[in-house]
Amino acid sequence: MSIISRTEAPLKAALPPAVPTSYVFGASDADDALPDDVRAVVTLKVAMTRDMLASAFDLAMRGAYDENIDAMPLEDIRHRVELSLHMESPWQLMRDAETFPEMLDDPSVGDGVRSVYRAIDRAYPHTAPKENV
């Protein structure tokens, strides 16, 4: 078996800088009881498209479009994306992202979906296109 590192398999394009995590699962809530045997905090970097970020955020929001997403602090947006990565595999989020933009055409949720994209553009502005807003 061989393990290929990033240096051995060059990327086709440069990645944007990684966004620092805002949450450590199992150690961020006051009621988290840390066992003495915690040995490491592992940081996972996942390259995500705009649609993947929107799908992840929407999953964590559970479709609660009545909440004022446009006023939500950036840290809360990023926390919810990280929460979805904690619960779902990146592969599932990639599949969800393939159909997420189709909800823009649904009059019952289109405005909410646009607010999700606006939130993602605020929280992850590196290459944020201004479409779907």
N, C-alpha and C positions, 0 to 999 in steps of 0.2 A: 504494500500500500504506500502511496506517496501523498504527501501533503503539500499542496501548492500555496505559497504565500503570495501576498499582493506584489511583492517585489519580483517574484518569478513569473507572474502572469499580469503583465501591464494592462491597465485599463484603457478602453478606447477613448475616454474623455476624462478630464479632471473632475473630481467630485467637489462639491461645495464643502466648506468647512463643517465639521460635525457640530451639532447643537448640543451644548452640555445638558445632561439629564437634570431634572428638577426633583426627582423622587427616587428613593431607595426602597423597593418593595420589601416589606418585612421589617423595616427599621425606621419608617417615617412617621408612623402614627404613635400617639402617646400611649396607646394600649398595646403596642407591639412588645411582647416579652422576648427580648433577645437571649437566646440560649448562649451559654458560655462557649459553645463549640463552633460559633460562626467563624469561618476561616478566611472568607474572602467576600468582597463585593465585586461582582462581575459586571462590566459595562459592555453592552452589545451595541454595535453600530449597524444600523440597517439603512441602506440607501432607499429612499422612498420617493415616489413620484407625487405630484400634487394630488392626483386622484386617490392614491393610497393613503396619504395623510388625511384627506377629507373623509374617506371611508372609515379610517381608524377613529377619527374624532366623532363622526356620526354614530359609530357603534357605541362609544363610551357615553354619548349623550342620550342614547336609547330613544332617538327620535323626539326628544323634548324641545321642539322648536318654539314653544311658548316662552322659554327662557331667553333673556336678551343676550344672544350670542355676540352681537356687535359690541356690547359693553363688557364682555368677559375679559379678565386680565390674561395677558400672554402666558403667564405661568400656569394658569388653569387650563388653557387650551393645550399646551405642551404636556401637562400632566395627564390629560385625558387621552392624548395620542399614545403616550407611554403606557397607560393603563391597558389600552387595546392591544399593544404589542405584548404586554404581559399575559393577556388572556387568549390571544389568537396568534397563529403562526403568520409570519410575513407572507408565506405562500397563499394563505387564505385571504389576507388583505389584498394581495395582488389580484386575486380572482375577483374579489368584491369591487375593486377599483375599475375593473373592465366595464361594469354595468352601472356604477354609481352616477356618472354624468347623465345617464338616461332619465334619472329622476327630475332633472331640470325641466323636462317637458310635462311633468305631472302637475297640473294646477293646484292640487291639494297640498303638495310639499315643495313646489319649486322655489318659493321665496325662502323657505327654511334651508334648502340645499344651497342656495346662493349665499345665505348668511354663513353656512359652514365653509364655503370656499373663501369668503372674505376673512373669516377667522384664521384659516390656514395661511392666507397671504400675509396677514399681520404677524402671525407667530413664526412663520418660516419665510421671510421675505427674499432670500438670496436670489432666486430666479423666478419669483412669483409673477406669472403672467396675469394680466388684468382682465381675462375673459371670464365669462360666467358670473360676473358680479352684479 
